[in-house]
Amino acid sequence: MPERTRSEVQVGWIPPPEGWVQVQTDGSVLSPSGHAAAGGLVRDCLGRCCAAFACNLGNCSITAAELKGAAVGLEIAWEKGFRHVELKLDSTTAITIMKKRSDDDHRHGLLAQHISNLLNREWIVSISHVYREGNQAADFIANFGRNLTFGTHHVDVDIHELCKWLDYDVMGVSQPRFINI
């Protein structure tokens, strides 16, 4: 088997095109307890946060947490009237389930069907993977969700730690990552 070549790339936040918003989401599960949370934010092309949310999910799988975060992020974008949306998350498994648009995966069937229904609305949604280094703000919010009561909550974007990640993104701060090429 040939050896894989690895290359270092710089990873940071990439804004959506003008007229679009970006929904960044993440899920988080603590091991071994299984305590799960999800979170995310909706940002415009200038990096401004239009909305942020966090969910304390109790116990579930990481894939369920990632899917729940994506579903809530899409719901918020729709409710706020955005019709051109980039959905970015760092779970390739969740992305595969969403792009299949079916409920074949019985463990996540209800969530997958809900997301499929959201995607079938009258809007344009692109779904893509982002490395975790480019998703730090959503990661922070997802982890923050474990500190909240069970359910979904609006997150104040003035939280110091969140402001830090948002500022880093707008300034173009990037982090190195080694990827297979």
C-alpha positions as CSV (number, residue, x, y, z in Angstrom):
1,M,0.0,0.0,0.0
2,P,1.5,3.4,-1.0
3,E,2.4,5.7,1.8
4,R,0.1,8.8,2.1
5,T,1.6,12.2,1.6
6,R,0.7,14.8,4.2
7,S,0.8,18.5,3.7
8,E,0.4,21.4,6.1
9,V,-2.4,23.8,5.3
10,Q,-3.6,26.9,7.1
11,V,-7.2,26.6,8.2
12,G,-9.4,29.6,9.2
13,W,-12.9,30.9,8.8
14,I,-13.9,31.7,5.3
15,P,-16.9,34.1,5.0
16,P,-19.9,33.3,2.8
17,P,-20.4,35.3,-0.4
18,E,-22.3,38.6,-0.2
19,G,-26.0,38.0,0.1
20,W,-25.5,34.7,1.9
21,V,-25.2,33.7,5.5
22,Q,-23.1,30.9,7.0
23,V,-24.5,28.6,9.6
24,Q,-21.7,27.0,11.5
25,T,-22.6,24.2,13.8
26,D,-20.9,21.6,16.0
27,G,-21.7,18.7,18.3
28,S,-19.9,17.6,21.4
29,V,-20.0,14.5,23.6
30,L,-18.0,14.0,26.8
31,S,-16.5,10.6,27.3
32,P,-17.3,8.3,29.1
33,S,-20.5,10.0,30.4
34,G,-22.0,10.5,27.0
35,H,-23.2,14.0,28.0
36,A,-24.0,15.7,24.7
37,A,-24.4,19.3,23.5
38,A,-24.7,21.1,20.2
39,G,-24.3,24.7,19.2
40,G,-23.8,27.1,16.4
41,L,-24.2,30.5,14.9
42,V,-25.4,32.3,11.9
43,R,-23.0,34.8,10.4
44,D,-23.1,37.3,7.5
45,C,-20.4,37.9,4.9
46,L,-18.7,40.5,7.2
47,G,-18.5,38.0,10.1
48,R,-21.2,39.5,12.1
49,C,-23.1,37.1,14.3
50,C,-26.8,37.3,13.5
51,A,-27.8,34.5,15.9
52,A,-26.2,32.0,18.2
53,F,-27.7,28.9,20.0
54,A,-26.6,26.1,22.3
55,C,-28.4,22.9,23.1
56,N,-28.0,20.6,26.2
57,L,-29.0,17.3,24.7
58,G,-28.6,15.0,27.7
59,N,-27.0,11.7,26.5
60,C,-26.7,10.9,22.8
61,S,-24.2,9.9,20.1
62,I,-21.8,12.4,18.6
63,T,-23.5,12.0,15.2
64,A,-26.9,12.8,16.8
65,A,-25.4,15.9,18.4
66,E,-23.9,17.0,15.1
67,L,-27.2,16.5,13.3
68,K,-29.2,18.3,16.0
69,G,-26.9,21.3,15.8
70,A,-27.3,21.4,12.0
71,A,-31.1,21.1,12.3
72,V,-31.4,23.9,14.9
73,G,-29.0,26.1,12.9
74,L,-31.1,25.6,9.7
75,E,-34.4,26.3,11.6
76,I,-33.0,29.6,13.0
77,A,-31.7,30.7,9.5
78,W,-35.1,30.0,8.0
79,E,-37.0,31.8,10.9
80,K,-34.8,34.8,10.4
81,G,-35.7,35.0,6.7
82,F,-32.3,33.9,5.2
83,R,-32.8,32.1,1.9
84,H,-29.1,31.7,0.7
85,V,-27.3,29.6,3.4
86,E,-24.0,27.8,3.7
87,L,-24.1,25.1,6.3
88,K,-20.7,24.3,7.6
89,L,-19.8,21.5,10.1
90,D,-16.8,19.4,10.9
91,S,-18.6,15.9,10.9
92,T,-18.3,14.1,7.6
93,T,-20.6,11.4,8.9
94,A,-23.4,14.0,9.6
95,I,-22.8,15.6,6.2
96,T,-23.1,12.2,4.5
97,I,-26.4,11.5,6.3
98,M,-27.8,14.9,5.4
99,K,-26.8,14.7,1.7
100,K,-28.5,11.3,1.4
101,R,-31.8,13.0,2.4
102,S,-33.3,9.7,3.5
103,D,-34.0,8.0,6.8
104,D,-32.2,4.8,5.9
105,D,-30.0,5.2,9.0
106,H,-32.5,4.1,11.6
107,R,-30.4,5.4,14.6
108,H,-30.8,9.0,13.2
109,G,-33.9,8.5,11.0
110,L,-36.1,11.2,12.7
111,L,-33.4,13.8,12.7
112,A,-32.4,12.9,9.1
113,Q,-36.0,13.2,8.0
114,H,-36.4,16.5,9.8
115,I,-33.3,17.9,8.1
116,S,-34.4,16.6,4.7
117,N,-37.7,18.5,5.2
118,L,-35.8,21.7,6.1
119,L,-33.6,21.3,3.0
120,N,-36.6,20.8,0.8
121,R,-38.0,24.3,1.6
122,E,-37.8,27.2,-0.9
123,W,-34.3,28.2,-0.3
124,I,-30.7,27.5,-1.4
125,V,-28.6,25.6,1.1
126,S,-25.1,24.3,0.4
127,I,-23.6,21.8,2.9
128,S,-19.9,21.5,3.3
129,H,-17.2,20.2,5.6
130,V,-14.9,22.5,7.6
131,Y,-12.0,21.4,9.6
132,R,-12.4,22.0,13.3
133,E,-9.7,24.7,13.2
134,G,-12.1,26.7,11.0
135,N,-15.1,26.1,13.3
136,Q,-13.8,27.3,16.6
137,A,-16.7,29.6,17.4
138,A,-19.3,26.8,16.9
139,D,-17.1,24.4,18.9
140,F,-17.0,26.9,21.8
141,I,-20.8,27.3,21.8
142,A,-21.4,23.5,21.6
143,N,-19.2,23.0,24.7
144,F,-20.9,25.9,26.4
145,G,-24.3,24.1,25.9
146,R,-23.4,21.5,28.5
147,N,-23.5,24.2,31.2
148,L,-27.2,25.0,30.3
149,T,-30.4,23.3,31.3
150,F,-31.7,20.6,29.0
151,G,-33.1,22.0,25.7
152,T,-32.2,24.7,23.2
153,H,-31.2,28.2,24.2
154,H,-30.4,31.5,22.5
155,V,-26.7,32.5,23.3
156,D,-25.7,36.1,24.0
157,V,-23.0,36.9,21.4
158,D,-21.3,39.2,24.0
159,I,-19.8,36.3,25.9
160,H,-16.1,37.2,26.1
161,E,-14.8,33.8,24.9
162,L,-17.2,33.8,21.9
163,C,-16.3,37.3,21.0
164,K,-12.6,36.2,21.0
165,W,-13.3,33.5,18.4
166,L,-15.5,35.8,16.3
167,D,-12.7,38.5,16.3
168,Y,-10.0,35.9,15.4
169,D,-12.1,34.8,12.4
170,V,-12.7,38.3,11.1
171,M,-9.0,39.2,11.5
172,G,-8.2,36.1,9.3
173,V,-6.3,34.2,12.1
174,S,-5.6,30.7,10.9
175,Q,-4.2,27.5,12.4
176,P,-2.0,24.8,10.8
177,R,-3.4,21.4,10.1
178,F,-1.8,18.4,8.4
179,I,-4.0,16.8,5.8
180,N,-3.6,13.8,3.5
181,I,-3.1,14.6,-0.1
